[in-house]
Amino acid sequence: MADTNKQFREALQLCRDIFSKKLYDYKPSWRMLRPSSLTDQLFIKAKRIRTLETTGESLVGEGVLTEFMALINYGIVGLIQLDRGYADKVDMSNDEAMALYDKYAEECLTLMQKKNHDYGEAWRDMRVSSYTDLILTKLERVKEIEDKNGVTTVSEGIDSNYMDIINYSVFAVIKLKLE
């Protein structure tokens, strides 16, 4: 059986490399995104994945793999924004952004290890399209929580939903690229 921890780290490294290159091009311009805008960005990526899965046709030439990788990177940006709040201008260096990226990627890995233990590698028997549907469901939940100003009665918070989105997306990257 494949080593989930190793594959998970490899998938995150692919995404980290893209994140680093985009920082070079744009700096952490995403610091200006408010939480609802970030959720909507995640939503359009997930919606595009579903459309591509359903139609099998991409008019812009990028497939589902790149969109799952974008979900990982935007999900980590979301965790950073939840922690730091949004800014009116770029207020952190590329090095600081990368350090925060690594911190939250490691937190996602730790969460995956705990859940993967309890669920017994169930993700390996799931279809990639199921990850897409679960991600869209999580995003709908996040939108509801945001609309309620973060107040929930028994549900997990936005951060937990973002981490699940990241982890489902990593599983998709593993299935699409590393297996």
N, C-alpha and C positions, 0 to 999 in steps of 0.2 A: 504494500500500500504506500502511496505517496506520503511524504512528510508534509503535513499541513502547515506547520510552523515555518518550514523552509519556503514552501510555495507562497505563503502569505507574505513573508518578508520580501521575496523576489517581486511579487506584484506591487507591493508598496514602493519598492525601489524604482520600478519603472515609472510610477506616478511621481515619485519624488524628483526624479531626473527632469521630467517635464515641468514640474512646479518650479524647480530651480532655474531652468531656462526661461520660463515666462517671467520670473522675478527679474532676471537680467534685462529682458525686453521692456517690462512695464513697471518694475518696482512693485511694492505691495499696494497697488492702486485699489485693490479690493477692500482696503481699510475703510473706504467711504460707503460701502454697502451696508444698509440697515438690515436687520434680521429678516424682515418680510421680503426684501429684494433678493436676499440670498436664498431664501426658501423658494421663491419663484424661479430663480436661476436653476436650482436643483430640479424643480418641477419640469421646466422645459427640456432639460437634458433627459430626464426619465420618460417624459412623454414622447420625445423623439425616438428613444430606444424602442418604446412600445410600437410606435408607428413603423419603424424599420422592421421590427419582428413580424408585424402584421402584414405589411405590404411587400417586404423583401426588396424594396427599391430605395436607393439613396440618390437623390439628385445633386447633392453637394459632395459626394465622393467619400465621406467619412462613414464608417460603420459603427456598430454597437460597441465594439471594443473601446474605441476612443471616447465614446460617451460615458461608458462605465468608469473609465479612468478619470474623466472630468468630474463625475460624481464623487469619486474618492477625494480629489483635490478640493473641490468646492465644499465637500462635507467637512474636511479639516479646516478650511477657511471659516466655515460656520462655527466650529468649535472655538476657534481663536476669537471670532467676533463675539460669541456669547461670553467669553471670559473677559475680553478687553473692551467691549462696546465698539461702536463704529466711531469714525473720526471724520472731521471736515476736510482733512488733507492727509496725505501719506505721513505717518508719524512713527514709522519704525524702519529700521534698516533691513536689507535683504538677509543679513546674518541672523538678526533677531527673528525674522519671519521663518527662516529655516529651522532655527532652534525650537520655535513653537510648533512647527510642522512635525518635527521629530518627536516632540513630547506627546502630541495628540495621536500620532501614528502608533506610538508605543502603547498608549492607553487603549486604542482600538485592538491592537494585538492581544493585550492582556484580557480584554473582554471576550474576544473570540476564543481564546484558550479556555476560559471558564465555561462559556456556553457550548463550545465544541465538545468538551468533556461530558457535560450533562446531556447533550443531544446525540452523542455518539456518531459524529461525522455525518449526520443526516444531510447536510448541505451537498454532499457528493452525489446523492441520489435525486437531488432536485433538478428541475429544468431551469435553464437560464431565464426563460420567460417568467417563471415563478418569482425569481429575484426581482424582476422588473415590477411585477404586480405588487409584491410586498413593499418595495421602495415607494411606489405611488401611494400605497395605503399609508405608509409612515409619513409621507409628505402631507397628505390630507390631514392626518392627526396634528402635525406641526402647525399647519395653517389654523386649525381650530384652536390650538393652544395659544398661538400668537394673537388670534382674534379675541381671546379671553385674557389678554395681557399676562400670559404665563401661568394663570391660576388653573390648577387641576384639583380634582377631589381624590382620585386614587391612581391616576395614570402617571407614567414616567414623564420626565420633562423633555424639553426640546433636545438637550444634549444627548440623552439616551437614544432618541430617535435618529439623530444625526449619526451616532456611532453605529447603529444597526444598518443605516443606509450605506455607510462606508464599508462595513463588513460584508453585506450582501454584494456590494459592488466588487470588492476584492475577490470574493468567491467566483463572481462572473469572469473577472479577468483571469483567474486561475483556469477556469474551464475553457475559456476562449483562446488563451494564449499559452498557458504553461503545461497543459495536459496533452 
